[in-house]
């Protein structure tokens, strides 16, 4: 099987051109392909498939092998992949599990339109919202030294969120136009170098209490930008922007992995 490996600010994915629908959507196989010691390795696996209405469809699986909700960095990476496959030149529309997305690519920088967010809820002093995936946002100090795994795992597995799971973002405000975000991701069940929907959720939580329509976001894997327009308690015209690149490509024998 031919595969490609992409990363967006350190969030990495096994990418497969599945327009001919040859890939066996087997949970165990996907989990093994994402294994960093016995497979290719990745935070998730993404299939690019044909779509009846748009340029292509994105099908996303977490590294545990289960099909999941929207992945923002994965969305940016599949746009770069589709551009590599010459499906489009500069701008594109595609469908994902959470609906229609628009995107553009220029000099390796992908700008991806996210779904509108109708409301930002509160859990005590923290924020809860859905940006294509459910997210919990908590503001902390000294984030560089914060135990993201321990505290993220506790919130994700708390009675309120244990059943459906939730991604947990810890945010430190660096200055008036920049925040630092670290994320514990459900499905991966660990901290990742970056989470696109988490960065988006964190940015929107910042916009709820600050003016402006653009913010820079620092993550462990690099830097992103988020743009959004606030209208009352809701947000529209939300864009996630940052680099996405092909790391390598190859072939792998999958029959043995399915046994």
C-alpha positions in Angstrom: 0.0 0.0 0.0 1.3 3.5 -0.9 1.2 5.9 2.0 2.3 9.5 2.7 3.3 11.1 6.0 2.3 14.7 6.7 2.8 17.0 9.7 1.2 20.4 10.6 3.1 22.1 13.5 4.2 18.7 14.8 0.7 17.1 14.6 1.5 14.1 12.3 -0.7 11.9 10.1 -0.5 8.8 7.9 -2.2 10.0 4.6 -3.7 7.7 2.0 -5.2 8.4 -1.4 -8.3 6.3 -1.1 -10.3 7.6 -4.1 -10.5 4.0 -5.4 -11.8 2.8 -2.0 -9.1 0.0 -1.7 -8.3 0.7 1.9 -9.7 -1.8 4.5 -11.2 0.4 7.2 -10.2 -2.0 10.0 -9.7 -0.5 13.5 -6.8 -2.8 14.4 -5.0 -2.1 11.1 -5.3 1.7 11.6 -4.1 1.4 15.1 -1.0 -0.6 14.0 -0.2 1.8 11.2 -0.2 4.7 13.6 2.0 2.8 16.1 5.3 4.7 16.4 7.4 1.5 17.0 5.7 -1.2 15.0 4.0 0.8 12.2 4.5 4.1 10.3 3.6 6.3 13.3 1.2 9.2 13.6 -1.3 11.0 15.8 -3.9 9.8 13.3 -4.7 8.4 9.9 -6.5 10.3 7.1 -8.2 9.0 4.0 -8.7 11.2 1.0 -11.8 10.0 -0.9 -14.0 11.2 -3.7 -17.0 13.4 -2.8 -20.3 13.8 -4.8 -20.4 17.5 -4.3 -16.9 18.9 -3.6 -13.3 18.3 -4.6 -12.8 15.5 -2.0 -13.9 14.1 1.3 -11.7 13.8 4.4 -12.1 10.7 6.7 -10.2 10.9 9.9 -9.2 8.3 12.4 -7.5 8.7 15.8 -4.4 6.7 16.5 -6.5 4.3 18.6 -8.1 3.2 15.3 -11.5 4.8 15.8 -13.1 7.2 13.4 -13.2 10.6 15.0 -14.5 14.1 14.8 -12.9 16.9 12.9 -9.1 17.5 13.1 -8.0 21.0 12.2 -4.3 20.3 11.6 -5.3 17.1 9.7 -7.6 19.3 7.6 -4.7 21.6 6.8 -2.5 18.5 6.0 -5.1 16.9 3.7 -5.4 20.2 1.8 -1.6 20.1 1.2 -1.9 16.5 0.2 -4.7 17.2 -2.3 -2.6 20.1 -3.7 0.3 17.6 -4.1 -2.0 15.2 -6.0 -3.0 18.2 -8.2 -6.6 18.0 -7.3 -6.7 21.8 -7.1 -4.3 24.8 -7.6 -4.9 27.5 -5.1 -8.4 27.3 -3.4 -10.6 24.3 -2.7 -13.8 23.1 -0.9 -14.0 19.7 0.7 -16.3 17.8 3.0 -15.5 16.3 6.4 -17.4 14.7 9.2 -18.5 18.2 10.5 -19.5 19.5 7.1 -18.1 21.7 4.4 -14.7 23.4 4.6 -12.9 26.0 2.4 -9.2 26.3 2.1 -6.3 27.8 0.3 -2.6 27.1 0.0 0.3 29.4 -0.7 4.0 28.7 -0.3 3.3 25.8 2.0 1.0 27.8 4.3 -2.6 26.4 4.5 -5.5 28.6 5.5 -8.5 26.4 6.5 -12.0 27.7 7.3 -13.5 26.0 10.4 -17.2 25.6 11.2 -19.1 28.4 12.9 -19.4 28.2 16.7 -22.8 29.2 18.0 -21.9 29.4 21.7 -19.1 29.2 24.2 -20.2 27.6 27.5 -18.5 27.9 30.9 -17.5 25.2 33.4 -16.6 27.3 36.4 -13.8 29.6 35.3 -13.1 27.4 32.2 -14.5 27.2 28.7 -16.3 24.4 26.8 -17.0 24.6 23.1 -17.1 22.6 19.9 -15.0 23.6 17.0 -15.6 20.4 15.0 -14.4 18.5 18.0 -15.4 19.0 21.7 -12.9 21.1 23.7 -12.2 22.2 27.3 -10.1 25.3 27.7 -8.3 26.2 31.0 -6.1 29.2 31.5 -2.9 28.6 33.6 0.4 30.2 34.4 3.9 28.8 33.7 2.5 26.5 31.0 6.0 25.4 29.9 6.4 23.5 33.1 2.7 22.4 33.5 1.8 18.7 33.8 -0.4 18.6 30.8 -0.7 14.8 30.7 -1.8 14.4 34.4 -4.2 17.4 34.5 -5.6 16.8 31.0 -6.2 13.1 31.7 -8.1 14.0 34.9 -10.4 16.4 33.2 -10.9 14.1 30.1 -11.9 11.2 32.4 -13.9 13.2 35.0 -17.5 12.2 35.5 -18.8 15.1 33.3 -16.7 14.2 30.2 -15.7 10.6 30.6 -18.4 9.0 28.4 -18.0 11.0 25.3 -14.5 12.3 25.9 -13.2 15.8 25.5 -9.9 17.4 24.3 -8.3 19.5 27.0 -6.4 22.7 26.3 -4.2 24.6 28.7 -3.6 28.2 27.7 -1.2 30.9 28.8 -1.5 34.5 27.6 1.9 35.6 26.4 1.0 39.2 25.4 -2.0 41.1 24.0 -1.9 39.3 20.6 -0.4 35.9 21.4 -1.2 32.8 23.4 0.6 29.6 24.2 -1.5 26.4 23.9 -0.8 22.8 25.0 -3.4 20.1 24.4 -4.3 16.6 25.7 -6.2 14.8 23.0 -8.8 12.2 23.4 -8.3 9.1 21.2 -4.5 9.8 21.3 -4.9 9.9 25.1 -1.7 11.9 25.5 -0.4 15.4 24.7 0.2 16.2 21.1 2.6 18.8 19.6 -0.4 20.7 18.2 -4.2 20.4 17.9 -5.9 22.5 15.3 -9.4 22.4 16.6 -7.9 22.9 20.1 -5.9 26.0 19.0 -9.1 27.3 17.4 -11.1 26.7 20.6 -8.5 28.4 22.7 -8.4 31.4 20.4 -12.2 31.7 20.5 -12.1 31.6 24.3 -9.6 34.5 24.2 -11.8 36.4 21.8 -14.8 36.1 24.2 -13.0 38.5 26.6 -10.7 40.5 24.3 -11.3 42.7 21.2 -9.7 41.8 17.8 -10.2 39.3 15.0 -6.8 37.8 14.8 -4.4 36.1 17.3 -1.1 34.3 17.1 -0.9 30.9 18.7 2.3 29.2 19.9 2.3 25.4 20.2 5.0 22.9 20.9 5.3 22.2 17.2 5.4 25.8 15.9 3.2 28.7 15.3 -0.4 29.2 14.0 -2.8 32.0 13.5 -6.6 32.1 14.1 -9.0 34.6 12.6 -12.6 35.0 13.7 -15.6 37.4 13.8 -17.6 37.6 17.0 -21.3 38.3 16.9 -22.9 38.2 20.4 -22.1 34.8 21.9 -21.3 33.2 18.5 -18.4 33.2 16.1 -18.3 33.1 12.3 -15.7 33.4 9.5 -13.2 31.3 11.6 -9.9 30.5 9.9 -6.9 28.4 11.0 -3.6 29.2 9.3 -0.2 27.6 9.4 2.3 25.3 7.7 1.6 21.8 6.5 4.2 19.6 4.8 4.9 16.2 3.5 7.6 14.5 5.6 8.1 11.3 3.5 6.3 8.7 1.5 6.6 4.9 1.0 5.0 1.5 0.7 3.9 -0.9 3.5 2.7 -4.5 3.4 -0.6 -4.4 5.3 -1.7 -8.0 5.1 0.5 -9.1 8.0 -0.7 -6.2 10.1 -4.3 -7.4 9.8 -3.6 -10.9 11.2 
